Amino acid sequence: GYKVKRAVFQPHWHRLHAAAMGFVSAVYHLFFASQKFRSHRLVGLCFLTQYAAAVYLYLFDYDRYLDSPFVWSLPLTGVTQSIIAALTFTFLPRKADPGFAAVSDKSVLSYYTVVENSFYALQLLFVSVYLHQGYRESIIRRLGGPLSMLCGRSVVEYFFVFFIFYVRTLWPVSKMGAGLKNSAKNKSEKNMVILTASTYAVKIFYLFAKHFLGFFVNYLIFLGRVEHRGRDQRLLYGVQLLSGYAATVSIFIHTLKFKGYIGPLTAMVAYDIIIPGYAYLFWNAGHLITGNPQLAILCLIALFVNLLPKPTWHCYQLLVAVALTTGWVAAGAGGDGGGSTATGLSAVPSVGAAMSASGICAADRAM
């Protein structure tokens, strides 16, 4: 009986052992074997390690996750990594065609994509802190000097909620449209159809996300409709972890493809998996739109105004900031459903709040 069991389990043990050794070898060669780009490699490993720990705590001990430094240290590491990458990979081609795994299997990653990722990562850091009531009140709303004392808000809060795109021109922009126009060069004939479909899917998602997964949910937080430690806040931070994947892990996916650890279609799927994830979450958050028609209309108008010259859209954003500040849409108590605001709108738990970073983040690429 012993020999039979040994004969049955030994092949499985050898396969597990080979897989484990292969993983250890891959980690060593990716992060430690070379002195080249060492800071980028080590900070990247720090991010991935934190990410794994944060996901574990979120799934199995949410209260501990919420009280842990991962809430802010994970996105802060993402910002650090994006800045190091921008300073390191200056030799990459400077082109509007993004070249990342979801849109191409032949093109080199664009330097514009690398640099603009710091813009997205910075917003992720803000949202992570903004979602947490303790950090929001003790840090963000105390960074405005006289403004904080006058109205309980801060310059930092107004800037990220309403005016972040006023400075978007400080970063270069990669565009999905450029990737589509260059399809003959950046996509192999074998994968042309599926990569073109992937590009259009990402493009459409980004266009919608900028306003309805970005500004819309920032406005909900601004109006005070997120209850700390509520069941919806747990969903918010789940989406925040997904946003970290979209902003930082997605670049690591391109590295794995470039190094030959995964194929182009595997890389595409690994990136595009975020789209159905967001679609599922937004579908379950549909009551946010129906329960806040004023905000929904503001964002729908913004979506179309955004297609006009930038000064027009910037003026519109200023009007929205004035409207929300002066009480045209009154602040309401947050919570897991229930309650009402002074305007008669339902007090909405912000199911999409953590989506705001990744929603606003990549939208410029869609054009």
C-alpha positions in Angstrom: 0.0 0.0 0.0 2.8 2.4 0.8 4.5 1.8 -2.5 1.2 2.4 -4.4 0.6 5.7 -2.6 4.2 6.7 -3.2 3.9 5.9 -6.9 0.6 8.0 -7.1 1.8 11.1 -5.2 5.4 11.2 -6.4 4.7 12.6 -9.8 2.5 15.3 -8.3 5.2 16.2 -5.8 7.8 16.5 -8.5 5.5 18.8 -10.5 4.8 21.0 -7.4 8.5 21.1 -6.6 9.4 22.1 -10.2 6.7 24.8 -10.2 8.0 26.2 -6.8 11.6 26.2 -8.0 10.5 27.9 -11.2 8.7 30.6 -9.3 11.7 31.2 -7.0 14.0 31.4 -10.1 11.7 33.8 -11.8 11.5 36.1 -8.7 15.3 36.0 -8.4 15.9 36.9 -12.1 13.2 39.6 -12.1 14.2 41.4 -9.0 17.7 40.5 -7.8 19.9 38.9 -10.5 20.8 42.2 -12.3 22.1 45.5 -10.9 20.4 47.3 -13.8 17.3 49.3 -12.8 17.8 48.0 -9.3 15.8 50.7 -7.5 12.9 50.1 -9.9 13.0 46.4 -9.3 13.1 46.6 -5.5 10.4 49.2 -5.2 8.3 47.1 -7.6 8.8 44.0 -5.4 7.8 46.1 -2.4 4.6 47.1 -4.1 3.7 43.5 -5.1 4.5 42.2 -1.6 2.3 44.9 0.0 -0.4 44.2 -2.6 -0.5 40.5 -1.8 -0.7 41.3 2.0 -3.4 43.9 1.5 -5.6 41.6 -0.6 -5.2 38.9 2.1 -6.2 41.2 4.9 -9.0 42.7 2.9 -10.5 39.2 2.2 -10.0 37.7 5.6 -9.7 40.5 8.2 -11.2 43.7 6.8 -11.1 45.7 10.1 -7.4 45.0 10.4 -6.9 46.0 6.7 -8.7 49.3 7.3 -6.5 50.0 10.3 -3.3 48.9 8.6 -0.9 51.3 6.9 -1.6 49.5 3.6 -4.5 51.9 3.0 -2.0 54.6 2.3 1.4 52.8 2.0 0.4 50.7 -1.0 -0.7 53.6 -3.2 2.2 55.7 -2.0 4.6 53.0 -3.1 2.7 53.0 -6.4 3.5 56.7 -6.8 7.1 56.2 -5.9 7.4 53.3 -8.4 5.9 55.4 -11.2 8.3 58.3 -10.6 11.3 55.9 -10.5 10.1 54.4 -13.8 9.7 57.8 -15.4 13.3 58.7 -14.4 14.7 55.3 -15.4 13.1 54.3 -18.8 13.9 57.5 -20.6 15.1 55.5 -23.6 11.7 54.3 -24.5 10.1 55.8 -27.6 8.1 58.9 -27.1 4.9 58.2 -29.0 1.1 58.5 -28.5 0.6 54.8 -29.3 0.6 53.4 -25.7 2.0 50.0 -26.7 0.9 48.2 -23.5 -0.3 44.6 -23.4 -4.0 45.2 -23.9 -3.6 46.9 -27.2 -0.5 45.5 -28.8 1.7 42.4 -29.1 4.5 43.9 -31.2 4.9 47.5 -30.1 7.3 48.7 -27.4 5.8 50.4 -24.4 5.6 54.2 -24.9 7.5 56.5 -22.6 4.4 58.6 -22.5 2.5 55.7 -20.9 5.2 55.3 -18.3 5.3 59.0 -17.4 1.6 59.6 -17.3 1.2 56.6 -14.9 2.5 58.9 -12.1 -0.6 61.2 -12.8 -2.9 58.2 -12.2 -1.0 56.8 -9.2 -1.1 60.2 -7.6 -4.9 60.2 -7.8 -5.0 56.7 -6.4 -3.1 57.9 -3.4 -5.5 60.7 -2.9 -8.6 58.5 -3.2 -7.2 56.0 -0.7 -6.8 58.7 1.9 -10.0 60.5 0.9 -12.1 57.4 1.4 -10.9 56.9 5.0 -12.8 59.2 7.3 -9.9 59.5 9.8 -7.3 60.4 7.2 -9.7 62.7 5.3 -10.4 64.7 8.4 -7.0 64.7 10.0 -4.9 65.1 6.8 -6.6 66.2 3.7 -9.0 68.8 5.2 -6.2 70.2 7.3 -4.0 71.1 4.4 -5.8 74.2 3.3 -4.7 76.8 6.0 -7.3 79.5 6.3 -9.7 77.7 3.9 -9.8 74.7 6.2 -10.7 76.9 9.2 -13.3 78.8 7.2 -15.3 76.0 5.7 -13.8 72.7 6.8 -12.4 72.0 3.3 -8.9 72.3 1.9 -7.1 73.4 -1.3 -5.9 69.8 -1.7 -9.5 68.5 -1.6 -10.8 71.0 -4.1 -7.9 70.5 -6.4 -8.2 66.7 -6.6 -12.0 66.6 -6.6 -12.7 69.3 -9.2 -9.5 70.7 -10.8 -7.0 67.9 -11.2 -7.3 68.1 -15.0 -6.3 71.7 -15.0 -2.7 70.5 -14.8 -3.1 67.4 -17.0 -0.9 69.1 -19.7 2.1 68.7 -17.4 2.1 65.0 -18.3 2.3 63.5 -21.8 -0.7 61.6 -23.1 -0.9 58.3 -24.8 -4.1 57.6 -26.8 -6.1 54.5 -27.7 -6.9 56.2 -31.0 -3.2 56.3 -31.9 -2.9 52.6 -31.1 -5.8 51.8 -33.5 -4.3 53.9 -36.3 -1.0 52.1 -35.9 -2.6 48.6 -35.8 -0.7 47.4 -38.8 2.6 47.9 -37.0 1.7 47.2 -33.4 -0.5 44.1 -33.8 0.5 40.8 -35.3 -1.8 39.4 -38.0 -2.6 36.4 -35.8 -3.9 38.5 -32.9 -5.2 41.5 -34.9 -8.9 40.9 -34.4 -8.8 40.1 -30.7 -6.3 43.0 -29.9 -8.4 45.4 -31.9 -11.5 44.4 -29.9 -9.5 44.8 -26.7 -8.4 48.3 -27.7 -12.0 49.4 -28.4 -13.2 47.8 -25.1 -10.5 49.7 -23.2 -11.2 52.9 -25.1 -15.0 52.8 -24.4 -14.4 51.9 -20.8 -12.1 54.9 -20.3 -14.4 57.4 -21.9 -17.2 56.4 -19.5 -15.0 55.9 -16.5 -13.6 59.4 -16.4 -16.9 61.0 -15.5 -19.1 58.3 -14.0 -16.4 56.3 -12.1 -14.3 59.3 -11.5 -15.8 62.7 -10.9 -19.2 61.4 -10.0 -18.0 59.3 -7.0 -15.6 62.1 -5.9 -18.6 64.4 -5.7 -20.4 61.8 -3.6 -17.5 61.7 -1.1 -17.3 65.5 -1.2 -21.0 65.6 -0.2 -20.3 63.3 2.8 -22.2 60.2 1.7 -19.7 57.5 2.7 -20.1 55.9 6.1 -16.8 54.8 7.8 -16.6 51.1 8.3 -19.9 50.5 6.6 -20.4 47.5 4.3 -20.2 49.8 1.3 -16.9 51.2 2.4 -15.6 47.6 2.4 -16.7 47.3 -1.2 -15.0 50.7 -1.9 -11.7 49.5 -0.7 -12.1 46.3 -2.7 -12.4 48.4 -5.8 -9.4 50.5 -4.6 -7.3 47.3 -4.7 -8.6 46.6 -8.2 -7.6 50.2 -9.1 -4.1 49.6 -7.8 -3.9 46.6 -10.1 -5.1 48.7 -13.0 -2.5 51.4 -12.4 0.6 49.6 -11.3 0.3 45.8 -11.7 -0.7 46.3 -15.3 2.8 47.8 -16.0 4.3 44.7 -14.4 2.2 42.6 -16.7 3.9 44.3 -19.7 7.3 43.5 -18.1 6.4 39.8 -17.8 5.4 39.8 -21.5 8.6 41.6 -22.5 10.7 39.1 -20.5 8.9 36.1 -22.1 7.3 34.8 -18.9 3.8 35.1 -20.4 2.5 35.3 -24.0 0.8 38.4 -25.6 -2.7 37.0 -25.3 -2.2 36.0 -21.6 -0.9 39.6 -21.0 -4.0 41.0 -22.7 -6.4 38.9 -20.6 -4.5 39.8 -17.4 -5.0 43.5 -18.2 -8.5 43.3 -19.6 -9.8 41.4 -16.6 -10.3 44.7 -14.8 -13.1 45.7 -17.3 -15.6 43.1 -16.4 -14.6 43.6 -12.7 -15.5 47.3 -12.9 -18.6 46.5 -15.0 -19.9 44.1 -12.4 -19.3 46.6 -9.6 -20.9 49.5 -11.5 -23.9 47.3 -12.3 -24.4 46.7 -8.6 -24.0 50.5 -8.0 -26.6 51.5 -10.4 -28.7 53.0 -7.6 -26.1 55.7 -7.3 -27.1 57.1 -10.6 -30.8 56.8 -10.1 -30.6 58.1 -6.5 -28.5 61.1 -7.4 -30.0 62.5 -10.7 -28.6 65.9 -10.2 -25.0 64.6 -10.0 -25.6 62.2 -12.8 -26.8 65.0 -15.1 -23.8 67.1 -14.1 -21.5 64.3 -15.1 -23.4 63.5 -18.3 -23.1 67.2 -19.4 -19.4 67.1 -18.4 -18.9 64.1 -20.6 -20.0 66.0 -23.7 -18.5 69.4 -22.7 -15.2 67.5 -22.3 -15.3 67.0 -26.1 -15.2 70.8 -26.6 -12.0 72.9 -26.3 -10.4 72.4 -22.9 -11.0 76.0 -21.6 -14.8 75.3 -22.0 -14.6 72.2 -19.9 -12.4 73.8 -17.3 -15.0 76.6 -16.9 -17.7 74.0 -16.5 -15.8 72.3 -13.8 -15.5 75.6 -11.9 -19.2 76.0 -12.1 -19.7 72.5 -10.7 -17.4 73.3 -7.8 -19.4 76.4 -7.0 -22.7 74.5 -7.3 -21.6 71.8 -4.9 -19.9 74.2 -2.5 -22.9 76.6 -2.2 -25.4 73.9 -1.5 -27.1 73.4 -4.9 -26.7 69.7 -4.1 -26.7 69.5 -0.4 -24.4 67.3 1.7 -26.0 64.2 3.1 -25.3 61.6 5.7 -23.5 58.6 4.5 -24.5 55.1 5.3 -25.4 51.7 3.9 -28.6 52.9 2.3 -31.4 54.8 4.0 -31.6 58.4 5.2 -32.1 61.4 3.1 -30.4 64.7 2.3 -31.8 68.2 2.4 -32.6 68.0 -1.3 -34.7 64.9 -0.9 -32.1 62.7 -2.6 -31.3 59.4 -1.0 -28.1 59.3 1.1 -26.0 57.2 -1.1 -23.2 54.9 0.0 -20.4 55.5 -2.5 -20.0 52.1 -4.0 -17.8 53.5 -6.8 -15.5 55.7 -4.7 -12.3 53.8 -5.1 -13.0 53.6 -8.8 -12.5 57.3 -9.1 -8.8 57.0 -9.4 -8.7 54.4 -12.1 -11.8 55.9 -13.7 -10.3 59.4 -14.0 -6.8 58.1 -14.3 -6.7 56.5 -17.7 -9.5 58.3 -19.5 -7.3 60.7 -21.4 -5.9 57.6 -23.2 -9.3 56.9 -24.7 -9.2 59.9 -27.1 
